[in-house]
Amino acid sequence: MAEGLEEIFMKFTKLAGAKTPEEQKQMNPKACGKMVKDCLPKEMVNIVDASVFPKYKEKGKSYMLIKNFPDFIRGCAHEYAKLKTKDPKLAETAPDVQKYYDEFVNKLSHGGPNVHEVKISKTGNVEGLTDTSAYTGSHKQRFDEEGKGRGAEGRTDKPDNSGYVGEYKGEGTYGKK
């Protein structure tokens, strides 16, 4: 296998939830889709999902093994070459296929999962917004003493539809003297 491809394969499988070393050698459709989206041309996303991944996954399983990965990349390059040359009968041994294969290997070996990290604001105002003790009025009702949200109970006034007349306040007093 080309240098760095095994590492890239494992990075994407870890991102998709693989925990054990055995699971990291199996790429599921989710990890494959993320890899194609992050490292290969846009046109490849639907093609890989529809025809290339099913061709190289294990029979009767929903994953592709790491040993099939170079063939998978070659299959992607073949489909991309067919798309670019507009020749649906292009041979797998054509020079264009090799050119795109080398390009894809280069992109994959220099790429990786494109993951955005959420950072905590350093402006200082976040603390003021999350301090519920400073809230007044109806907003004060949205949080309990510990500062946790009450959900719908704190946001809405539930109507009391227990009486025959809407605003009747003496429920259970009719007929009693």
C-alpha positions as CSV (number, residue, x, y, z in Angstrom):
1,M,0.0,0.0,0.0
2,A,1.2,3.5,-0.8
3,E,2.9,5.4,2.0
4,G,0.5,7.1,4.4
5,L,-2.7,5.5,2.9
6,E,-3.1,3.0,5.8
7,E,-2.8,5.9,8.3
8,I,-5.4,8.0,6.4
9,F,-7.7,4.9,6.2
10,M,-7.5,4.4,10.0
11,K,-8.0,8.1,10.7
12,F,-11.3,8.1,8.9
13,T,-12.5,4.8,10.5
14,K,-11.7,6.2,13.9
15,L,-13.7,9.3,13.1
16,A,-16.6,7.1,12.2
17,G,-16.5,5.4,15.6
18,A,-14.1,2.5,15.2
19,K,-12.5,1.7,18.6
20,T,-10.6,-1.5,18.4
21,P,-7.6,-2.2,16.0
22,E,-9.8,-4.7,14.2
23,E,-12.6,-2.2,13.6
24,Q,-10.1,0.4,12.4
25,K,-9.3,-2.0,9.5
26,Q,-12.9,-1.9,8.3
27,M,-14.3,1.2,6.6
28,N,-18.0,1.6,6.7
29,P,-20.0,3.7,4.2
30,K,-20.1,6.7,6.6
31,A,-16.3,6.8,6.9
32,C,-15.9,6.3,3.2
33,G,-18.3,9.1,2.4
34,K,-16.5,11.5,4.8
35,M,-13.1,10.5,3.2
36,V,-14.4,11.1,-0.3
37,K,-16.0,14.4,0.6
38,D,-12.9,15.7,2.4
39,C,-10.2,14.5,0.0
40,L,-11.5,13.7,-3.5
41,P,-13.2,15.9,-6.1
42,K,-16.9,16.8,-5.5
43,E,-18.1,14.8,-8.5
44,M,-16.9,11.6,-6.8
45,V,-19.3,11.7,-3.8
46,N,-22.3,10.3,-5.6
47,I,-20.3,8.0,-7.8
48,V,-18.5,6.4,-4.9
49,D,-21.6,6.0,-2.9
50,A,-23.6,4.4,-5.7
51,S,-21.1,2.2,-7.5
52,V,-17.5,2.1,-6.3
53,F,-17.9,1.4,-2.6
54,P,-20.4,-1.5,-3.1
55,K,-18.0,-3.0,-5.6
56,Y,-15.1,-3.1,-3.1
57,K,-16.9,-3.9,0.2
58,E,-16.9,-7.4,1.6
59,K,-19.6,-9.7,0.3
60,G,-22.6,-9.7,2.6
61,K,-21.0,-7.1,4.9
62,S,-21.4,-3.3,5.1
63,Y,-17.7,-2.5,5.3
64,M,-14.6,-2.5,3.1
65,L,-11.3,-4.0,4.4
66,I,-8.0,-2.1,4.4
67,K,-6.6,-4.6,2.0
68,N,-9.1,-3.5,-0.7
69,F,-8.3,0.2,-0.2
70,P,-5.7,0.5,-3.1
71,D,-8.2,-1.2,-5.5
72,F,-10.9,1.1,-4.2
73,I,-8.8,4.2,-5.0
74,R,-8.0,2.7,-8.5
75,G,-11.8,2.2,-9.0
76,C,-12.4,5.8,-8.0
77,A,-9.7,6.9,-10.5
78,H,-11.3,4.8,-13.2
79,E,-14.8,6.2,-12.6
80,Y,-13.4,9.8,-12.5
81,A,-11.4,9.2,-15.7
82,K,-14.6,8.0,-17.4
83,L,-16.4,11.0,-16.2
84,K,-13.7,13.5,-17.3
85,T,-13.0,11.9,-20.7
86,K,-16.7,11.3,-21.4
87,D,-15.9,7.8,-22.4
88,P,-18.0,5.2,-20.5
89,K,-16.0,2.3,-22.0
90,L,-12.5,3.6,-20.9
91,A,-10.2,0.7,-20.0
92,E,-8.9,0.5,-16.5
93,T,-5.3,0.4,-17.9
94,A,-5.7,3.8,-19.7
95,P,-3.1,6.5,-18.9
96,D,-5.8,8.8,-17.6
97,V,-6.7,6.3,-15.0
98,Q,-3.1,6.1,-13.8
99,K,-2.9,9.9,-13.7
100,Y,-6.0,10.2,-11.6
101,Y,-4.9,7.3,-9.4
102,D,-1.6,9.1,-8.6
103,E,-3.5,12.3,-8.0
104,F,-6.0,10.7,-5.6
105,V,-3.2,8.9,-3.7
106,N,-1.4,12.2,-3.3
107,K,-4.5,14.0,-2.1
108,L,-5.3,11.2,0.3
109,S,-1.8,11.0,1.7
110,H,-1.6,14.8,2.3
111,G,-5.2,15.1,3.4
112,G,-7.2,14.0,6.4
113,P,-10.5,14.4,8.1
114,N,-11.8,17.9,8.0
115,V,-13.1,18.4,11.5
116,H,-14.1,21.7,12.9
117,E,-13.5,22.2,16.6
118,V,-15.8,24.3,18.8
119,K,-13.9,26.7,20.9
120,I,-15.0,28.5,24.0
121,S,-15.3,32.3,23.7
122,K,-12.5,34.3,25.4
123,T,-14.4,37.6,25.4
124,G,-15.7,37.1,28.9
125,N,-19.3,37.8,28.2
126,V,-20.3,34.1,28.0
127,E,-20.1,33.9,31.8
128,G,-22.6,36.8,32.1
129,L,-25.0,35.1,29.7
130,T,-24.9,31.8,31.5
131,D,-25.2,33.3,35.0
132,T,-28.9,32.8,35.7
133,S,-28.9,34.7,39.0
134,A,-28.9,38.0,37.0
135,Y,-32.1,37.1,35.1
136,T,-35.3,39.0,36.0
137,G,-38.9,38.8,35.1
138,S,-40.2,35.8,33.1
139,H,-36.7,34.7,32.2
140,K,-36.0,34.0,35.8
141,Q,-38.7,31.3,35.7
142,R,-36.9,29.4,33.0
143,F,-34.1,28.1,35.3
144,D,-34.1,26.3,38.6
145,E,-31.9,27.2,41.6
146,E,-28.9,25.3,40.2
147,G,-29.1,27.2,36.9
148,K,-30.4,24.3,34.8
149,G,-33.1,24.9,32.3
150,R,-36.7,23.8,33.1
151,G,-37.6,23.2,29.5
152,A,-41.2,23.8,28.4
153,E,-42.3,24.2,32.1
154,G,-40.2,27.4,32.3
155,R,-41.2,28.8,28.9
156,T,-44.9,28.3,28.6
157,D,-48.0,29.0,30.7
158,K,-50.2,25.9,30.5
159,P,-53.9,26.8,30.5
160,D,-56.1,25.2,33.2
161,N,-59.0,23.8,31.3
162,S,-60.6,22.1,34.3
163,G,-63.7,24.2,34.5
164,Y,-66.8,24.8,32.3
165,V,-66.0,28.6,32.1
166,G,-62.5,29.6,31.1
167,E,-61.6,31.9,33.9
168,Y,-63.5,30.2,36.7
169,K,-61.2,30.1,39.8
170,G,-63.4,28.2,42.3
171,E,-63.0,24.7,41.0
172,G,-64.8,22.1,43.2
173,T,-66.8,24.8,45.1
174,Y,-70.0,24.6,43.2
175,G,-72.8,23.2,45.2
176,K,-71.0,23.6,48.5
177,K,-72.1,26.2,51.0
